[in-house]
């Protein structure tokens, strides 16, 4: 039982982001992707 708890603890620490900056940059990348997709849709509408 202790080994599985230790494994879960290790997995938990591995899943944690290194820093808040990493979390922010990941979120920013996702937002930028969404913005680019929205702009592409808008330009498609204008062109079409």
DSSP file (Angstrom, degrees, kcal/mol; ACC not computed):
  #  RESIDUE AA STRUCTURE BP1 BP2  ACC     N-H-->O    O-->H-N    N-H-->O    O-->H-N    TCO  KAPPA ALPHA  PHI   PSI    X-CA   Y-CA   Z-CA
    1    1 A X     >        0   0    0      0, 0.0     4,-1.8     0, 0.0     5,-0.2   0.000 360.0 360.0 360.0 -37.4    0.0    0.0    0.0
    2    2 A X  H  >  +     0   0    0      1,-0.2     4,-2.5     2,-0.2     5,-0.2   0.885 360.0  55.7 -67.0 -35.7    2.8    2.4    0.8
    3    3 A X  H  > S+     0   0    0      1,-0.2     4,-2.6     2,-0.2    -1,-0.2   0.920 107.4  48.1 -64.7 -41.8    4.4    1.8   -2.6
    4    4 A X  H  > S+     0   0    0      1,-0.2     4,-2.4     2,-0.2    -1,-0.2   0.890 111.9  50.4 -65.6 -37.0    1.2    2.8   -4.5
    5    5 A X  H  X S+     0   0    0     -4,-1.8     4,-2.2     2,-0.2    -1,-0.2   0.909 110.9  49.1 -65.5 -39.7    0.9    5.9   -2.4
    6    6 A X  H  X S+     0   0    0     -4,-2.5     4,-2.4     2,-0.2    -2,-0.2   0.911 110.4  51.0 -64.9 -40.9    4.5    6.8   -3.1
    7    7 A X  H  X S+     0   0    0     -4,-2.6     4,-2.7     1,-0.2    -2,-0.2   0.921 109.8  49.7 -61.9 -43.6    3.9    6.3   -6.8
    8    8 A X  H  X S+     0   0    0     -4,-2.4     4,-2.5     1,-0.2    -1,-0.2   0.895 109.9  51.6 -62.0 -39.4    0.9    8.5   -6.7
    9    9 A X  H  X S+     0   0    0     -4,-2.2     4,-2.0     2,-0.2    -1,-0.2   0.912 110.9  47.6 -64.3 -41.5    2.9   11.2   -4.9
   10   10 A X  H  X S+     0   0    0     -4,-2.4     4,-2.3     2,-0.2    -2,-0.2   0.924 111.7  49.6 -65.9 -43.1    5.6   11.0   -7.5
   11   11 A X  H  X S+     0   0    0     -4,-2.7     4,-2.3     1,-0.2    -1,-0.2   0.909 109.0  54.2 -60.8 -41.1    3.1   11.2  -10.4
   12   12 A X  H  X S+     0   0    0     -4,-2.5     4,-1.0     1,-0.2    -1,-0.2   0.910 109.8  45.5 -59.7 -43.1    1.5   14.2   -8.6
   13   13 A X  H  < S+     0   0    0     -4,-2.0    -1,-0.2     1,-0.2     3,-0.2   0.864 112.0  52.1 -70.8 -33.6    4.8   16.1   -8.5
   14   14 A X  H  < S+     0   0    0     -4,-2.3    -1,-0.2     1,-0.2    -2,-0.2   0.872 108.6  51.2 -67.8 -35.3    5.7   15.2  -12.1
   15   15 A X  H  < S+     0   0    0     -4,-2.3    -1,-0.2    -5,-0.2    -2,-0.2   0.712  89.3  97.7 -75.5 -19.1    2.3   16.6  -13.2
   16   16 A X  S  < S-     0   0    0     -4,-1.0    -3,-0.0    -3,-0.2     2,-0.0  -0.487  84.2-112.0 -70.8 136.8    2.8   19.9  -11.4
   17   17 A X        -     0   0    0     -2,-0.2    -1,-0.1     1,-0.1     3,-0.1  -0.324  20.9-120.8 -65.4 152.3    4.0   22.6  -13.7
   18   18 A X  S    S-     0   0    0      1,-0.2     2,-0.3    -4,-0.1    -1,-0.1   0.877  84.9 -16.3 -63.5 -38.0    7.5   23.9  -13.0
   19   19 A X     >  -     0   0    0      1,-0.1     4,-1.5     0, 0.0     3,-0.3  -0.967  67.6 -98.9-158.2 169.8    6.4   27.4  -12.3
   20   20 A X  H  > S+     0   0    0     -2,-0.3     4,-2.7     1,-0.2     5,-0.2   0.816 118.7  63.6 -66.0 -28.8    3.5   29.8  -12.7
   21   21 A X  H  > S+     0   0    0      1,-0.2     4,-2.8     2,-0.2    -1,-0.2   0.896 101.1  51.2 -62.3 -38.7    5.3   31.2  -15.8
   22   22 A X  H  > S+     0   0    0     -3,-0.3     4,-2.4     2,-0.2    -1,-0.2   0.926 109.9  49.2 -63.1 -43.6    5.0   27.9  -17.5
   23   23 A X  H  X S+     0   0    0     -4,-1.5     4,-2.4     1,-0.2    -2,-0.2   0.929 112.8  47.9 -60.3 -44.7    1.2   27.8  -16.7
   24   24 A X  H  X S+     0   0    0     -4,-2.7     4,-2.9     1,-0.2    -2,-0.2   0.923 111.2  49.2 -64.2 -44.2    0.8   31.3  -18.1
   25   25 A X  H  X S+     0   0    0     -4,-2.8     4,-2.3     2,-0.2    -1,-0.2   0.888 111.3  50.0 -66.1 -37.0    2.8   30.6  -21.3
   26   26 A X  H  X S+     0   0    0     -4,-2.4     4,-2.0     2,-0.2    -1,-0.2   0.938 113.2  46.1 -63.6 -45.0    0.8   27.5  -22.0
   27   27 A X  H  X S+     0   0    0     -4,-2.4     4,-2.5     1,-0.2    -2,-0.2   0.909 111.7  52.0 -63.3 -41.6   -2.5   29.4  -21.4
   28   28 A X  H  X S+     0   0    0     -4,-2.9     4,-2.7     1,-0.2    -1,-0.2   0.901 107.4  52.5 -62.6 -40.6   -1.2   32.2  -23.6
   29   29 A X  H  X S+     0   0    0     -4,-2.3     4,-2.4     1,-0.2    -1,-0.2   0.921 109.9  48.3 -61.4 -42.8   -0.3   29.8  -26.4
   30   30 A X  H  X S+     0   0    0     -4,-2.0     4,-2.2     2,-0.2    -2,-0.2   0.916 112.0  49.1 -64.2 -42.0   -3.9   28.3  -26.3
   31   31 A X  H  X S+     0   0    0     -4,-2.5     4,-2.8     1,-0.2    -2,-0.2   0.923 110.6  50.8 -62.8 -43.0   -5.4   31.8  -26.4
   32   32 A X  H  X S+     0   0    0     -4,-2.7     4,-2.8     1,-0.2    -1,-0.2   0.911 108.7  51.7 -62.2 -41.7   -3.2   32.8  -29.3
   33   33 A X  H  X S+     0   0    0     -4,-2.4     4,-2.4     1,-0.2    -1,-0.2   0.918 111.5  47.4 -59.6 -42.9   -4.2   29.7  -31.2
   34   34 A X  H  X S+     0   0    0     -4,-2.2     4,-2.4     2,-0.2    -2,-0.2   0.919 112.2  49.6 -64.7 -43.1   -7.9   30.5  -30.6
   35   35 A X  H  X S+     0   0    0     -4,-2.8     4,-2.6     2,-0.2    -2,-0.2   0.916 110.9  49.3 -62.4 -43.1   -7.4   34.1  -31.7
   36   36 A X  H  X S+     0   0    0     -4,-2.8     4,-2.6     1,-0.2    -1,-0.2   0.923 111.0  49.8 -62.8 -43.5   -5.6   33.0  -34.9
   37   37 A X  H  X S+     0   0    0     -4,-2.4     4,-2.2     1,-0.2    -1,-0.2   0.910 111.5  49.1 -61.5 -41.5   -8.4   30.6  -35.7
   38   38 A X  H  X S+     0   0    0     -4,-2.4     4,-2.3     2,-0.2    -2,-0.2   0.912 111.3  49.1 -64.5 -42.4  -11.0   33.3  -35.2
   39   39 A X  H  X S+     0   0    0     -4,-2.6     4,-2.7     1,-0.2     5,-0.2   0.900 109.9  51.8 -64.1 -40.0   -9.0   35.7  -37.4
   40   40 A X  H  X S+     0   0    0     -4,-2.6     4,-2.3     2,-0.2    -1,-0.2   0.912 109.6  49.5 -63.5 -41.3   -8.8   33.1  -40.1
   41   41 A X  H  X S+     0   0    0     -4,-2.2     4,-2.1     2,-0.2    -1,-0.2   0.917 111.7  49.4 -62.5 -42.0  -12.5   32.5  -40.0
   42   42 A X  H  X S+     0   0    0     -4,-2.3     4,-2.2     1,-0.2    -2,-0.2   0.928 111.7  47.5 -63.2 -44.6  -13.1   36.2  -40.2
   43   43 A X  H  X S+     0   0    0     -4,-2.7     4,-2.7     1,-0.2    -1,-0.2   0.858 109.2  54.7 -67.4 -33.3  -10.8   36.6  -43.2
   44   44 A X  H  X S+     0   0    0     -4,-2.3     4,-2.9    -5,-0.2    -1,-0.2   0.909 108.8  48.8 -63.1 -40.4  -12.4   33.6  -44.9
   45   45 A X  H  < S+     0   0    0     -4,-2.1    -2,-0.2     2,-0.2    -1,-0.2   0.907 112.4  47.8 -65.0 -41.3  -15.8   35.3  -44.5
   46   46 A X  H  < S+     0   0    0     -4,-2.2    -2,-0.2     1,-0.2    -1,-0.2   0.928 116.4  43.2 -66.1 -44.1  -14.5   38.6  -46.0
   47   47 A X  H  <        0   0    0     -4,-2.7    -2,-0.2     1,-0.2    -1,-0.2   0.896 360.0 360.0 -67.4 -40.0  -12.8   36.8  -48.9
   48   48 A X     <        0   0    0     -4,-2.9    -1,-0.2    -5,-0.2    -2,-0.2   0.481 360.0 360.0 -77.8 360.0  -15.8   34.5  -49.5
